[in-house]
């Protein structure tokens, strides 16, 4: 991971972030939300494509396990606390007109943010992510439960130095089609090398409550923003049925609901599997919705 990312100090913590595209773009901005044990590079291929189309893209590096600046014991290191941090990032950079695009655990964090303020952004794109009580899905529910324990977390992440294990179903084997060994190895480095990052991650995992997210997901029915679902077709963690059920929660403006788009040959990390298709859907949706 590059060592030159800028940082921003927010009320709930200091985070790094990446930006792509022209600063003076007339197009609506785009904010990307990643999930656990990944960083801004999950979205980089899509953000770069959108930047070429003239969009200004912002990717906060959230403190979800691959961060390098400790969140710290004084922070609310919970999914709701992460949602608050996301809202603070949007507010700090005056991005209320943005399209927010979320994936994996980031979809749950986005729902917690919307639960606090249903209009903190202008449009939403959900890719394959947690919703209802699927938080997280198997086999990661068991794996995350083990990682909540200090004596287990370090050996578990140390084991991810082995590419064969890292690319197995216990690592990223279920999440994307063609893993990049350098990327999949480096996202575990903060957990392997810094006890403070491990403490942040343990605190976050201990606050994951599937029943709490199920209640929050149900309340997404009061979010009347334009919403698009861009879902990897081949995902075995967050299936098409799960995604369609989630999409049905949102009423959309004028009760038109949320459109659900399937992306062939893509799994959970749809942004890495099919960046061109994902970028095209986001660009079309952001432009179309902003003209209403």
C-alpha positions in Angstrom: 0.0 0.0 0.0 1.3 3.5 -0.9 2.7 5.5 2.0 1.5 8.9 0.7 -2.2 8.9 1.5 -3.4 12.2 3.1 -5.1 12.1 6.5 -8.1 13.9 8.0 -8.9 14.4 11.7 -12.6 13.8 12.4 -14.4 13.9 15.8 -14.5 10.1 15.8 -10.9 9.5 14.7 -8.1 10.2 12.3 -8.2 8.3 9.0 -6.4 8.1 5.7 -8.2 8.6 2.5 -7.6 8.4 -1.3 -9.0 10.7 -4.0 -9.3 10.2 -7.8 -10.4 12.5 -10.6 -10.6 16.3 -11.1 -11.1 18.5 -8.0 -13.3 20.9 -10.0 -15.6 18.3 -11.6 -19.2 19.4 -12.4 -20.3 15.8 -12.1 -21.7 14.5 -8.7 -19.0 13.2 -6.4 -18.7 9.5 -5.4 -17.8 8.1 -2.0 -16.8 4.5 -1.7 -17.1 2.4 1.5 -15.1 -0.8 1.9 -15.5 -3.6 4.3 -13.4 -5.5 6.9 -9.7 -6.3 6.3 -9.5 -4.5 3.0 -8.6 -0.9 2.2 -9.2 1.8 -0.5 -7.6 -0.5 -3.1 -10.8 -2.6 -3.2 -12.4 0.4 -5.1 -9.3 1.7 -6.9 -10.0 0.1 -10.3 -13.6 1.4 -10.3 -12.6 4.9 -9.0 -9.9 5.2 -11.6 -12.4 4.4 -14.4 -14.9 6.9 -13.0 -12.1 9.5 -12.6 -11.4 9.1 -16.4 -15.1 10.0 -17.0 -14.7 13.1 -14.9 -16.0 12.1 -11.5 -14.3 13.1 -8.3 -14.1 10.0 -6.1 -13.3 9.8 -2.4 -12.3 6.6 -0.6 -11.9 6.8 3.2 -9.6 4.1 4.6 -11.9 3.0 7.4 -10.5 1.5 10.6 -11.8 -2.0 9.9 -8.6 -4.1 10.1 -6.5 -2.9 7.2 -6.0 0.6 8.6 -2.6 2.0 9.7 -3.7 4.7 12.1 -5.1 3.3 15.3 -8.7 4.1 16.0 -8.0 3.9 19.7 -9.7 2.7 22.9 -11.5 6.1 23.4 -13.4 5.7 20.1 -16.8 4.0 19.6 -15.2 1.0 17.8 -18.6 -0.5 16.7 -20.4 -0.7 13.4 -22.5 2.3 14.5 -19.3 4.1 15.5 -17.9 3.4 12.0 -21.1 4.7 10.5 -20.7 7.9 12.5 -17.1 8.2 11.2 -18.4 7.8 7.6 -20.9 10.6 8.1 -18.2 12.8 9.6 -16.0 12.2 6.5 -18.9 13.1 4.2 -19.7 16.2 6.2 -16.0 17.3 6.4 -15.6 17.3 2.7 -19.1 18.7 1.9 -20.1 15.6 0.0 -23.8 15.5 0.8 -24.5 15.6 -3.0 -22.5 12.3 -3.4 -23.4 8.9 -4.5 -22.3 6.5 -1.8 -21.2 3.1 -3.0 -20.8 0.3 -0.4 -19.5 -3.3 -0.3 -19.3 -6.2 2.2 -19.1 -5.0 5.8 -19.2 -1.5 4.4 -22.8 -2.1 3.5 -23.7 -2.7 7.1 -21.7 0.4 8.2 -23.6 2.4 5.6 -26.9 1.2 7.0 -25.9 2.3 10.5 -25.0 5.7 9.1 -28.3 6.0 7.3 -30.1 5.0 10.5 -28.7 8.1 12.1 -29.3 10.4 9.1 -31.3 9.0 6.2 -30.2 11.8 3.9 -26.5 12.4 4.7 -25.8 11.6 1.0 -27.9 11.9 -2.1 -27.8 8.5 -3.8 -26.9 5.0 -2.8 -25.3 2.0 -4.6 -25.1 -1.3 -2.7 -22.9 -4.0 -4.0 -22.7 -7.5 -2.4 -22.9 -6.8 1.4 -24.3 -7.6 4.8 -27.9 -7.0 5.6 -30.6 -8.4 7.9 -29.0 -10.9 10.3 -26.4 -12.0 7.7 -23.6 -10.2 9.5 -21.2 -11.7 8.6 -22.0 -14.7 6.4 -20.5 -18.1 6.8 -17.7 -19.1 6.9 -16.7 -15.7 8.1 -19.1 -15.7 11.0 -17.2 -18.5 12.6 -13.8 -17.0 11.6 -14.7 -13.6 13.0 -15.9 -15.2 16.2 -12.5 -16.8 16.7 -10.7 -13.5 15.9 -12.5 -11.8 18.7 -10.0 -13.5 21.1 -6.6 -11.9 21.6 -4.9 -15.2 21.9 -6.3 -16.4 18.6 -6.3 -13.3 16.4 -2.5 -12.9 15.9 -1.9 -16.6 14.9 -4.9 -16.5 12.6 -3.7 -13.4 10.7 -0.1 -14.7 10.8 -1.3 -17.8 9.0 -2.5 -15.5 6.1 1.1 -15.0 5.1 0.6 -18.3 3.3 -0.9 -17.7 -0.1 -2.5 -21.1 -0.2 -4.4 -20.4 3.0 -5.1 -16.7 2.1 -6.7 -17.7 -1.2 -8.7 -20.5 0.4 -12.3 -20.1 1.5 -11.0 -19.1 5.0 -9.2 -16.1 3.3 -10.5 -14.5 0.1 -11.1 -17.6 -1.9 -14.9 -17.2 -1.9 -14.8 -13.4 -2.4 -13.2 -12.9 -5.9 -12.3 -14.8 -9.0 -8.6 -14.0 -9.5 -6.9 -12.8 -6.3 -3.8 -10.7 -6.6 -1.3 -12.2 -4.1 0.4 -8.8 -3.4 -3.0 -7.1 -2.6 -4.4 -10.0 -0.6 -1.1 -10.3 1.4 -0.7 -6.6 2.2 -4.2 -6.0 3.5 -3.4 -8.3 6.4 -0.1 -6.5 7.3 -1.6 -4.0 9.7 -3.2 -6.8 11.8 0.0 -8.8 11.6 2.4 -6.0 12.6 0.5 -3.7 15.0 -1.1 -4.7 18.3 -3.1 -1.4 18.3 -4.7 -2.4 15.0 -5.5 -5.8 16.4 -7.1 -4.2 19.4 -9.2 -2.0 17.2 -10.4 -5.0 15.2 -11.2 -7.1 18.2 -13.3 -4.2 19.6 -15.2 -3.9 16.3 -15.8 -7.6 16.0 -17.1 -7.8 19.6 -19.7 -5.2 18.7 -21.1 -7.0 15.7 -24.6 -8.1 16.5 -26.7 -9.7 13.7 -30.0 -8.9 15.5 -29.0 -5.3 15.7 -28.3 -5.1 11.9 -31.6 -6.9 11.2 -33.5 -4.1 13.0 -31.5 -1.4 11.2 -32.1 -3.0 7.8 -35.8 -3.0 8.4 -35.6 0.7 9.1 -34.1 1.3 5.7 -37.7 1.5 4.5 -37.6 5.1 5.6 -34.7 6.0 3.3 -36.3 7.5 0.2 -33.1 8.2 -1.7 -32.5 6.9 -5.2 -30.9 3.4 -4.7 -29.2 1.0 -7.1 -28.1 -2.5 -6.4 -25.1 -3.7 -8.4 -24.6 -7.4 -7.4 -22.0 -10.0 -8.3 -23.9 -12.9 -9.8 -21.7 -15.7 -8.5 -21.4 -14.7 -4.9 -21.9 -17.6 -2.5 -21.7 -15.4 0.6 -24.2 -12.7 -0.4 -26.4 -14.5 -2.8 -28.7 -13.0 -5.4 -31.7 -13.9 -3.3 -30.2 -12.0 -0.3 -29.5 -9.0 -2.5 -33.0 -8.9 -4.0 -34.5 -9.2 -0.6 -32.4 -6.3 0.6 -33.3 -4.2 -2.4 -37.0 -4.7 -1.7 -36.6 -2.8 1.6 -36.0 0.5 -0.1 -39.0 2.5 -1.3 -37.0 4.8 -3.5 -38.3 8.3 -4.6 -42.0 8.3 -5.4 -42.2 4.6 -4.3 -40.4 3.3 -7.4 -38.1 1.0 -5.4 -34.5 0.1 -6.1 -33.3 -1.3 -9.4 -31.3 -4.5 -9.0 -28.5 -5.2 -11.6 -26.7 -8.5 -11.8 -23.0 -8.4 -12.8 -21.9 -11.7 -14.4 -18.7 -13.5 -13.5 -18.3 -11.6 -10.2 -18.4 -12.5 -6.6 -18.4 -10.4 -3.3 -15.6 -8.1 -4.5 -17.4 -7.2 -7.6 -15.3 -4.1 -8.0 -12.2 -6.2 -8.5 -13.8 -8.9 -10.6 -15.7 -6.6 -13.1 -14.5 -3.0 -12.6 -15.7 -1.8 -16.1 -19.2 -3.1 -15.6 -19.4 -1.7 -12.0 -18.1 1.7 -13.1 -20.5 1.9 -16.0 -23.5 1.2 -13.7 -22.4 3.7 -11.1 -21.7 6.5 -13.7 -25.1 6.0 -15.4 -27.0 5.9 -12.1 -25.2 8.9 -10.6 -25.8 11.0 -13.7 -29.4 9.9 -14.2 -30.3 10.4 -10.5 -28.6 13.8 -10.3 -30.8 15.1 -13.2 -34.1 14.5 -11.4 
